[in-house]
Amino acid sequence: MSEALYRLLSMEGLGSRSLMGLLTGEDALPAEEVLALTDRELKKYCVERLGESARALRAAHLITACRKNPAGDSLQRLQEKEISLVTWNDKDYPERLRDIPDPPFALYYRGALPSDRRPSVAIVGSRMPSPYGRSEAVRFAKGLADMGFQIISGMARGIDGIAGMEAAMTGKNASFAVLGSGVDVCYPKENRALYDRLIREGGVLSEYIPGTQPKASLFPPRNRIISALSDALLVVEAKQKSGTMITVDMSLEQGRDVFAVPGRNNDATSAGCNSLIAQGAQIAISPIQFLELYGSVRPKKKEEDTAGTQEEMRLLADPLEDALYALLSSQEVTETEALREEAQKRLHKEVGAGEMSAALLSLQLKHLVKEEGVGYYRRE
C-alpha cells in the first residue's frame, strides 16, 4: 500500500466503480503514476478507462483537486489507529466479494478479515425483537459458531447485535460486522462492548474511509457486503417492510440462499419471515441444518502452499473431532470401538457412543472423514 493509493482512496466522491476502472486490469497505471499525470493526460486516461461519461470527467476533476489538497490522514495515521486496509489488487481481498457485480474496491478493517475457507452465515433481523426472536438469535449464533461457522452481521440494534455478541463470546474468531460508517466509529453507541469484542475475537469492516459518520444513505450499500461475505442469509425476525428486506433482496441477487425463522401468524415481527417462507425461502430449523448444507470448507481459488491443507480444513475447535481426525489415516480404515478407545486415551476422559456418532457424522458432513462399511472409518 502506498501513500499515493491511500490519497486516492481517501477522496470523497471517487467511488468503487471509478477506482476499479482506473486502478485494476493489465493496462491500469499504479496510483503514483495516476497522480503524476498532467491535467490533459489525466483527463484522457480517465476517459479511456471509464468511457466518455460524466463519471470520467468527475474523476479527473477530483484527482486534480486531490493533488492540490493532499488528504489529511496518512497511512501512518491509519496504523496508529490500528486500522488495516485491503484492496481489490491484494491477495488477501475476500474471494467471496470478487463474485458480486459491485464489489468494494477497498475494505478498511480492525481485527481480522473473514476466512475464505470457513463457511459463513449472515444473521439479520428486527431492531426490536421479541423474546422469541432474541432466543432464536442466540440459539443459531452460538450453535453455528460452535460448529465453526463465521457469523456476519451489521452490528445494528436487536438481532444483529445479539447474534454478533453470542458468536463473539465463543472466542473462535467467528464474528464479523460490516459497518455503515468508518471502522473507527462505533454505531450504535450502546453496542460498544460488542464493537470492542469483535476487534478482539473477529473483526469490523467497512468500505468507508475512517472517520465517516453513519447516515441513512450508507446502510443499504453496506448490506450488499454483509450478504456477499456469507454463504447463506438467516433472517430471524423482520416486519413485512423493513431494512432487513433490502439485505434479502441483495442476497437473492447475489445467488445466496435465504433462510427464515418461522413465527406466529399474528406477530408483526414475524410477518416478514413468514412471507419469505411463503415465497420460497427455506425454513430455518436448527444449526445442524446449516452444517449439513455448508459444513465443507470453501476451496481455495489459488493453488498456493498446499502443505498442511488437511490441518487447515479442520473447522471445529471440538477436541473429540480433532482427536478422531488425528487418529484416522487416509490409507487404512479403523473400527469405531478401537477409534473410541484411542480417543479416550488421547483426551483422558470417557467418550460415549452418542458423542462418537455425532463427532463422526460432523466430520463426514465436512468431507473430512469417510465411512468404509458399517463402523469403519478413514480420512477422506
Secondary structure as UniProt FT lines:
FT   HELIX           3..9
FT   TURN            12..13
FT   HELIX           16..23
FT   TURN            26..27
FT   HELIX           31..36
FT   HELIX           39..50
FT   HELIX           54..68
FT   HELIX           75..80
FT   TURN            81..82
FT   STRAND          84..87
FT   TURN            88..89
FT   TURN            91..92
FT   HELIX           95..98
FT   STRAND          106..111
FT   TURN            116..117
FT   STRAND          120..124
FT   HELIX           131..146
FT   TURN            147..148
FT   STRAND          150..153
FT   TURN            157..158
FT   HELIX           159..168
FT   TURN            169..171
FT   STRAND          175..178
FT   TURN            183..184
FT   HELIX           189..191
FT   HELIX           192..201
FT   STRAND          202..206
FT   TURN            210..211
FT   HELIX           216..218
FT   HELIX           219..228
FT   STRAND          232..235
FT   HELIX           244..253
FT   TURN            254..255
FT   STRAND          257..260
FT   TURN            265..266
FT   HELIX           268..270
FT   HELIX           271..278
FT   TURN            279..280
FT   STRAND          282..283
FT   HELIX           287..294
FT   TURN            307..308
FT   HELIX           309..312
FT   HELIX           319..327
FT   STRAND          334..335
FT   HELIX           336..347
FT   HELIX           353..365
FT   TURN            366..367
FT   STRAND          369..371
FT   TURN            374..375
FT   STRAND          376..379
//
